[in-house]
C-alpha cells in the first residue's frame, strides 16, 4: 500500500534565501505566501510556488503562481523563465553551489560600503565570490555577502573600498552557505585602532560566531597592523547590521590597517583573515555549570546537512519579501508497481 510523508513548517521571511532541511527527502515541495495570498499585491508577487522532483524541474526553477496588476487574477509561469527571480534548488550532496552561473559586473564603486552594478537574480544575504576584476584587484577571489539587492545591483556592507581604484568589470558566482565545517575563516576588511578593536568582515559573522568565542588573526605585512598577526582575542560583541565583531585586543598603539596597493594584490600576498580558536567559559566547581558561551552554537560543526531545499528570497521568489509569512510543505511518496508495469508515486 502506497503512503505519503508530509513535512510542514513555516517562517517569517527576512527577504533572504532560506534553507529547509529535509531528513525524509522530497518528491514534491510547495510554498504559500500567507501574507500576500489574500491581498492584491504588485505585479509578479509570488503567492504560491511548486517544485517537482525526479528531474521534472530544472535546477533553480519551479512553478510560480503570482498576482497580476494589483488584482486577484492568478498567472502561472516558471522561475526558469523569469528575469528577476530564483526558485527552488534541491541539494542532495554538499558542498554545493546553489544554482548560480558566472555573472558579469559592470562597475564596483570605490566607496565604503562598495556598491556593485550588475544585472542579477541574487537574493538578499547571498554570498558571492568576486573574480577577474578590472580595478579593485584587492577583492579578487574574496567571498562577500550582498545586501540592498535589486535586479540592477547591490551593496557590499562588509567592503571598505574608499580610496581604492574603482572596478569597471569582473565576474561573480554565488557560492554555497553550507561549509564542511562551520564557522569557517572570514575575510577581514577593516580593523579599528581602539582599546577593544572592532573588526569588519566581508560576510555577516553573526550566524557563525558568538560572544565568548576566541578568534585568531592572520594579517599579512602588506595590510599594516602587523602587530595583530598571530594574536588570539575573545569576541565581546557582534553586529549583523555592520558585519563587525568587537574583540578584547587593545590596538590603539598598532599601525593602521589598510588594504595594499592594487599593483601588489592579489598575487603578492594572501588576504587578511580570522578563524575560530575555541571558546572562553567559566566553570563553577560548586554547581558544576559552565557559563560564558552559547553552547547551542558549538565552535565547530558541520554545515552540510543534506538533503535540503534552498528557497530563494524576494517578493518574486518562494521565500518571499521581508515580513511575509511563508508556509512550506514537503511530500515524500512511496512508489507502487502496478500489474501493467506502470509505476505510481
C-alpha positions in Angstrom: 0.0 0.0 0.0 1.4 3.4 -1.0 1.8 6.1 1.5 2.8 9.8 1.6 5.0 11.5 4.2 4.3 15.2 4.6 6.6 17.5 6.4 5.4 21.0 7.1 6.8 24.2 8.7 6.6 28.0 8.5 8.9 31.0 8.9 8.7 34.8 8.8 10.7 35.9 5.8 13.5 38.4 6.1 13.8 38.7 2.3 16.8 36.4 2.0 17.2 32.8 0.9 16.1 30.1 3.3 17.4 26.5 3.7 14.9 23.8 4.7 16.4 20.6 6.0 14.6 17.5 4.7 15.6 14.3 6.6 13.0 12.3 4.7 13.9 13.9 1.3 11.2 15.2 -1.0 9.5 14.4 -4.3 7.2 17.5 -4.3 7.6 20.8 -2.5 5.2 23.7 -2.1 5.2 27.1 -0.5 2.3 29.5 0.3 2.8 33.2 1.0 0.2 33.6 3.6 0.7 37.4 3.9 0.3 38.1 0.2 -2.2 35.4 -0.8 -5.4 37.3 0.5 -4.1 40.7 -0.9 -3.9 42.2 -4.4 -0.2 42.9 -4.5 2.0 44.4 -7.2 2.7 42.6 -10.4 4.6 39.3 -10.2 4.5 38.9 -6.5 4.5 35.1 -5.8 1.7 33.8 -3.7 2.3 30.1 -4.2 5.2 28.1 -5.7 5.7 24.4 -6.6 8.7 22.1 -7.2 8.5 18.6 -8.7 11.3 16.0 -8.2 12.6 13.3 -10.5 14.3 15.8 -12.8 10.9 17.2 -13.9 12.0 20.7 -12.9 15.4 22.3 -13.9 17.7 23.4 -11.1 16.7 26.8 -9.6 13.3 26.6 -11.2 9.7 25.5 -10.3 6.2 26.9 -10.9 5.3 30.5 -10.0 1.7 31.3 -9.1 1.5 35.2 -9.0 -0.9 38.0 -8.8 -1.1 40.5 -11.7 -1.5 44.2 -11.9 -2.8 44.6 -8.3 -5.7 42.2 -8.8 -6.6 38.8 -7.6 -6.1 37.3 -11.0 -3.5 34.5 -11.0 -0.9 33.9 -13.6 1.4 30.9 -14.0 4.9 30.7 -15.3 8.3 29.1 -14.2 11.2 30.6 -12.2 13.4 29.3 -15.0 11.9 31.7 -17.5 11.7 34.7 -15.1 14.2 37.5 -15.4 14.3 38.8 -11.9 13.7 35.9 -9.5 15.1 32.5 -8.5 13.1 29.5 -7.4 13.9 26.2 -5.7 17.2 24.4 -5.5 17.1 20.8 -4.2 20.5 19.9 -2.8 21.4 16.3 -2.2 25.2 16.5 -2.0 27.4 19.0 -0.3 29.2 21.3 -0.6 27.0 22.8 -3.3 26.9 25.9 -5.4 23.3 26.8 -5.3 22.2 27.5 -8.8 24.2 30.5 -10.0 26.4 30.7 -13.1 29.2 33.3 -13.6 27.7 36.8 -13.9 29.4 39.9 -15.3 30.0 43.0 -13.2 29.8 46.4 -14.9 31.1 48.5 -12.0 32.2 48.5 -8.4 32.3 51.8 -6.6 35.4 52.9 -4.6 33.2 53.6 -1.6 32.6 52.4 2.0 30.5 50.3 1.6 31.1 49.4 -2.0 28.2 49.2 -4.5 28.2 46.8 -7.4 26.4 47.4 -10.7 25.3 44.1 -12.2 22.2 42.6 -13.8 21.4 39.8 -11.4 18.9 37.5 -9.8 20.6 37.4 -6.4 18.7 37.4 -3.1 19.3 39.4 0.0 22.1 37.8 2.0 23.5 35.7 -0.8 27.3 35.1 -0.7 29.2 35.6 -4.0 32.8 35.3 -4.9 34.3 38.2 -6.9 37.0 37.4 -9.5 38.7 38.6 -12.7 38.1 42.2 -11.8 39.4 45.2 -13.7 40.3 47.6 -11.0 39.8 46.8 -7.3 42.0 43.8 -7.5 42.3 43.7 -3.7 39.0 41.9 -3.6 39.5 39.5 -6.4 38.9 36.0 -5.1 37.1 37.1 -1.9 33.7 35.8 -0.8 31.4 38.6 0.1 27.8 38.9 1.3 25.3 41.2 -0.6 22.6 43.4 0.8 20.1 46.0 -0.6 19.8 43.9 -3.7 17.9 44.8 -6.8 17.9 43.4 -10.3 20.5 46.1 -11.3 23.0 45.8 -8.4 23.6 45.6 -4.7 25.6 46.8 -1.7 28.6 45.1 -0.1 28.2 46.0 3.5 31.5 44.4 4.5 33.6 46.0 1.9 35.6 49.2 2.7 36.8 50.5 -0.7 37.2 54.3 -0.2 40.5 55.4 -1.7 40.9 52.2 -3.9 40.7 52.1 -7.7 37.1 51.6 -8.7 36.2 48.4 -10.5 35.0 48.6 -14.1 34.5 44.9 -14.9 34.7 41.4 -13.4 32.6 38.4 -12.5 30.7 36.9 -9.5 29.5 33.5 -8.8 27.1 32.6 -6.0 28.7 30.1 -3.6 27.0 27.9 -1.0 26.4 29.0 2.6 26.9 25.4 3.7 30.5 24.6 4.6 32.2 21.4 5.5 32.9 22.9 9.0 31.2 26.0 10.4 32.3 28.5 11.4 34.8 28.9 8.5 37.5 31.5 8.5 36.4 35.0 7.5 38.0 37.7 5.3 38.9 40.8 7.3 38.2 44.1 5.6 38.8 46.6 8.4 40.2 46.8 12.0 39.9 49.9 14.1 42.6 51.3 16.5 40.8 51.1 19.8 41.0 49.7 23.4 38.7 47.0 22.1 39.4 46.6 18.4 36.3 46.5 16.1 36.8 44.1 13.2 34.8 44.2 10.0 34.4 41.1 7.8 33.2 40.6 4.2 30.4 38.3 5.4 28.0 38.8 8.4 29.7 36.9 11.2 26.6 36.5 13.5 25.3 33.2 12.1 28.6 31.5 12.8 30.4 33.4 15.6 29.1 34.2 19.1 30.2 36.3 22.1 32.8 34.3 24.1 34.3 32.6 21.1 38.1 33.0 20.7 39.5 34.0 17.3 43.0 34.2 15.9 44.2 36.7 13.3 46.3 36.3 10.2 47.3 39.6 8.8 50.0 39.8 6.1 52.5 42.6 6.3 51.2 44.4 3.2 47.9 45.2 5.1 49.5 47.1 8.0 48.7 46.4 11.7 51.1 43.5 11.6 51.1 43.6 15.4 47.8 41.8 15.5 49.0 39.0 13.3 49.0 35.7 15.2 47.2 37.2 18.2 44.1 35.5 19.8 41.3 37.5 21.2 37.8 36.9 22.6 34.7 38.2 21.0 32.8 40.6 23.3 30.2 42.0 20.8 28.8 41.3 17.4 26.8 43.3 14.9 24.8 41.9 12.0 24.0 45.4 10.7 27.6 46.3 10.2 29.3 42.8 9.8 31.5 43.6 12.7 32.8 42.0 15.9 34.5 43.6 18.8 37.4 41.8 20.4 39.3 42.3 23.7 42.6 43.3 21.9 43.9 46.8 22.6 45.0 48.0 19.1 45.4 51.7 20.0 49.2 51.6 19.5 49.2 49.4 16.5 49.9 50.6 13.0 46.9 51.4 10.8 45.1 48.5 9.0 44.8 49.2 5.2 44.5 47.2 2.0 47.6 47.0 -0.1 48.0 48.9 -3.4 46.2 47.5 -6.4 49.5 46.8 -8.1 50.5 44.5 -5.2 47.3 42.5 -5.0 46.2 39.8 -5.0 49.2 37.7 -6.2 51.8 39.2 -3.9 50.1 38.3 -0.6 47.2 36.5 0.9 44.1 38.0 2.4 43.8 39.2 6.0 41.6 36.6 7.8 40.4 35.5 11.2 39.5 32.0 12.3 38.0 30.2 15.4 40.3 29.4 18.2 38.0 27.9 20.8 35.7 29.4 23.4 36.1 31.2 26.7 34.0 29.8 29.5 33.8 29.9 33.3 33.4 26.7 35.3 31.7 26.8 38.8 33.1 23.8 40.8 30.1 24.0 43.2 27.3 23.9 40.7 29.3 22.1 38.0 28.0 24.6 35.5 29.9 26.3 32.7 28.8 29.8 31.6 30.1 32.5 29.3 29.3 30.8 25.9 26.3 29.9 23.9 26.7 26.1 23.9 23.9 25.7 21.4 26.3 27.1 18.8 29.2 24.8 19.1 32.6 26.2 17.9 32.9 23.6 15.1 30.0 21.8 13.5 29.1 20.6 10.0 27.0 22.9 7.9 26.4 20.3 5.2 23.2 18.5 6.2 21.6 17.0 3.1 19.2 16.8 1.5 17.7 20.3 1.8 15.7 22.7 -0.2 17.1 26.2 -0.8 14.3 28.7 -1.3 15.4 31.9 -2.9 14.3 35.1 -1.2 12.4 38.2 -2.6 8.9 39.1 -3.5 9.1 37.1 -6.7 10.6 34.0 -5.1 9.4 31.2 -2.8 10.9 32.6 0.4 9.0 35.9 0.0 9.9 39.5 0.9 10.7 40.8 4.4 7.8 40.4 6.7 5.9 37.8 4.7 4.7 34.7 6.5 5.6 31.6 4.5 4.1 28.1 4.9 6.1 25.2 3.3 5.2 21.6 2.7 7.4 18.7 1.6 6.0 15.5 0.3 7.7 12.1 0.0 5.7 9.5 -1.9 6.2 5.7 -1.9 6.5 4.2 -5.4 3.9 1.5 -6.2 4.3 -1.1 -9.0 1.1 -1.9 -10.9 0.5 -5.2 -12.8 0.6 -3.4 -16.2 4.2 -2.3 -15.5 3.5 1.3 -14.7 4.7 2.9 -11.5 2.9 5.5 -9.4 4.4 7.7 -6.7 
